[in-house]
Amino acid sequence: MSINDPSTHEHRKRLTRRRQWRSVWRFANAPWEQSFRQFKRGAVTFGCGLALLMYTNAAIAPSITQELVALLALCLVAVGFVVAITAHLRMLLARLLYFFLADKPKPNRDTEIDR
């Protein structure tokens, strides 16, 4: 087998796809408590950033200080949003994978329905 052999290339592509699915599966199968804790932290950070931004615009006179504090607030908003949306996507993905891939109970065909 050479490096340019098409079967080797296909094998590598399959391995790469498997690794991607494994990493998606691991990402989605985090405990619910961990995902919800991450979502809460992101939402609180987002809210604190918004509150700081509103406070900055209302209480600080227009100056370079106001702009720097507003920049800090926007950074907090962005970080909070990314953390919260990542946790939310993790919970959504876990539900979708469970719905589509989990073993569903099979109907019991040994009992008579029409008695």
VOPAGU-2260 file (C-alpha; in pm, 1 decimal, decimal comma):
REM VOPAGU-2260
SITE   aa  ch    i         X         Y         Z
SITE  MET   A    0       0,0       0,0       0,0
SITE  SER   A    1     129,7     335,1     -96,2
SITE  ILE   A    2      37,2     674,9      40,3
SITE  ASN   A    3    -148,4     758,8    -281,7
SITE  ASP   A    4    -359,5     443,5    -266,9
SITE  PRO   A    5    -731,3     542,1    -279,1
SITE  SER   A    6    -829,4     277,4     -24,1
SITE  THR   A    7    -591,5     432,4     230,2
SITE  HIS   A    8    -744,0     773,4     166,2
SITE  GLU   A    9   -1099,2     636,7     215,0
SITE  HIS   A   10    -992,4     463,4     535,1
SITE  ARG   A   11    -851,9     790,1     671,7
SITE  LYS   A   12   -1171,8     975,6     580,5
SITE  ARG   A   13   -1380,9     714,4     763,4
SITE  LEU   A   14   -1158,5     737,7    1070,1
SITE  THR   A   15   -1186,1    1115,2    1065,3
SITE  ARG   A   16   -1566,9    1095,4    1046,5
SITE  ARG   A   17   -1574,3     847,9    1335,1
SITE  ARG   A   18   -1356,7    1074,5    1546,4
SITE  GLN   A   19   -1582,2    1369,1    1468,9
SITE  TRP   A   20   -1892,5    1174,9    1571,8
SITE  ARG   A   21   -1718,5    1053,3    1886,1
SITE  SER   A   22   -1627,3    1408,4    1982,8
SITE  VAL   A   23   -1985,8    1524,6    1913,6
SITE  TRP   A   24   -2116,0    1236,8    2123,0
SITE  ARG   A   25   -1882,0    1321,9    2411,5
SITE  PHE   A   26   -1975,1    1689,6    2388,0
SITE  ALA   A   27   -2346,3    1608,5    2400,4
SITE  ASN   A   28   -2323,8    1346,1    2673,5
SITE  ALA   A   29   -2203,8    1577,7    2945,5
SITE  PRO   A   30   -2412,8    1550,8    3262,3
SITE  TRP   A   31   -2722,0    1772,4    3263,3
SITE  GLU   A   32   -2607,8    1942,5    3582,1
SITE  GLN   A   33   -2281,9    2046,2    3418,5
SITE  SER   A   34   -2453,5    2180,7    3108,6
SITE  PHE   A   35   -2715,5    2370,5    3306,6
SITE  ARG   A   36   -2449,0    2514,8    3538,7
SITE  GLN   A   37   -2256,7    2634,7    3232,2
SITE  PHE   A   38   -2576,3    2787,7    3090,7
SITE  LYS   A   39   -2647,2    2969,5    3417,6
SITE  ARG   A   40   -2293,2    3107,7    3433,5
SITE  GLY   A   41   -2316,7    3231,7    3077,1
SITE  ALA   A   42   -2657,9    3390,2    3134,6
SITE  VAL   A   43   -2540,8    3563,8    3452,5
SITE  THR   A   44   -2226,6    3691,7    3279,2
SITE  PHE   A   45   -2438,9    3814,5    2988,7
SITE  GLY   A   46   -2679,0    3989,5    3228,2
SITE  CYS   A   47   -2398,4    4150,0    3427,5
SITE  GLY   A   48   -2243,3    4278,1    3106,6
SITE  LEU   A   49   -2574,0    4428,3    2996,2
SITE  ALA   A   50   -2629,5    4587,8    3337,0
SITE  LEU   A   51   -2279,3    4735,0    3332,4
SITE  LEU   A   52   -2336,4    4869,1    2982,7
SITE  MET   A   53   -2661,6    5035,9    3084,7
SITE  TYR   A   54   -2500,6    5176,5    3399,4
SITE  THR   A   55   -2209,7    5308,5    3195,9
SITE  ASN   A   56   -2434,9    5492,2    2953,2
SITE  ALA   A   57   -2649,9    5638,6    3231,4
SITE  ALA   A   58   -2404,1    5724,9    3506,8
SITE  ILE   A   59   -2064,6    5799,2    3354,3
SITE  ALA   A   60   -2008,8    6123,2    3168,4
SITE  PRO   A   61   -1890,6    6089,7    2807,2
SITE  SER   A   62   -1516,8    6034,1    2825,5
SITE  ILE   A   63   -1248,9    5779,9    2748,9
SITE  THR   A   64   -1332,8    5610,7    3080,3
SITE  GLN   A   65   -1692,1    5559,9    2968,0
SITE  GLU   A   66   -1574,0    5407,6    2641,7
SITE  LEU   A   67   -1333,9    5169,8    2816,5
SITE  VAL   A   68   -1598,2    5056,5    3065,5
SITE  ALA   A   69   -1845,0    5010,1    2778,8
SITE  LEU   A   70   -1585,0    4800,8    2596,1
SITE  LEU   A   71   -1540,4    4586,2    2907,5
SITE  ALA   A   72   -1918,4    4548,8    2931,6
SITE  LEU   A   73   -1943,8    4444,4    2567,7
SITE  CYS   A   74   -1670,2    4187,4    2621,9
SITE  LEU   A   75   -1865,2    4046,0    2917,7
SITE  VAL   A   76   -2180,7    4032,7    2706,1
SITE  ALA   A   77   -1999,4    3850,8    2426,1
SITE  VAL   A   78   -1833,0    3597,5    2656,0
SITE  GLY   A   79   -2157,6    3534,2    2841,5
SITE  PHE   A   80   -2344,7    3485,0    2515,9
SITE  VAL   A   81   -2091,2    3236,4    2380,1
SITE  VAL   A   82   -2083,7    3035,7    2703,8
SITE  ALA   A   83   -2463,6    3026,7    2735,4
SITE  ILE   A   84   -2529,2    2940,4    2371,0
SITE  THR   A   85   -2266,4    2664,3    2381,3
SITE  ALA   A   86   -2436,4    2507,6    2682,7
SITE  HIS   A   87   -2776,1    2545,2    2521,5
SITE  LEU   A   88   -2656,1    2377,3    2202,5
SITE  ARG   A   89   -2505,3    2098,5    2410,3
SITE  MET   A   90   -2839,1    2033,9    2580,9
SITE  LEU   A   91   -3025,2    2052,2    2249,1
SITE  LEU   A   92   -2782,0    1814,9    2080,8
SITE  ALA   A   93   -2808,1    1569,7    2370,4
SITE  ARG   A   94   -3186,3    1563,4    2338,8
SITE  LEU   A   95   -3175,0    1518,9    1963,2
SITE  LEU   A   96   -2920,7    1237,2    1984,3
SITE  TYR   A   97   -3124,3    1068,8    2255,8
SITE  PHE   A   98   -3442,4    1104,0    2051,7
SITE  PHE   A   99   -3294,9     967,7    1729,9
SITE  LEU   A  100   -3037,2     717,3    1855,9
SITE  ALA   A  101   -3166,9     583,0    2187,1
SITE  ASP   A  102   -3319,2     238,0    2199,2
SITE  LYS   A  103   -3692,7     275,2    2208,8
SITE  PRO   A  104   -3904,8      18,6    2393,0
SITE  LYS   A  105   -4044,7    -235,2    2152,6
SITE  PRO   A  106   -4416,5    -313,3    2165,4
SITE  ASN   A  107   -4495,7    -644,6    2327,1
SITE  ARG   A  108   -4635,0    -858,6    2046,7
SITE  ASP   A  109   -4699,9   -1161,1    2268,4
SITE  THR   A  110   -5014,7   -1016,3    2424,2
SITE  GLU   A  111   -5344,5    -993,5    2247,6
SITE  ILE   A  112   -5475,9    -644,2    2193,8
SITE  ASP   A  113   -5827,9    -736,2    2081,7
SITE  ARG   A  114   -5967,8    -939,1    2372,3
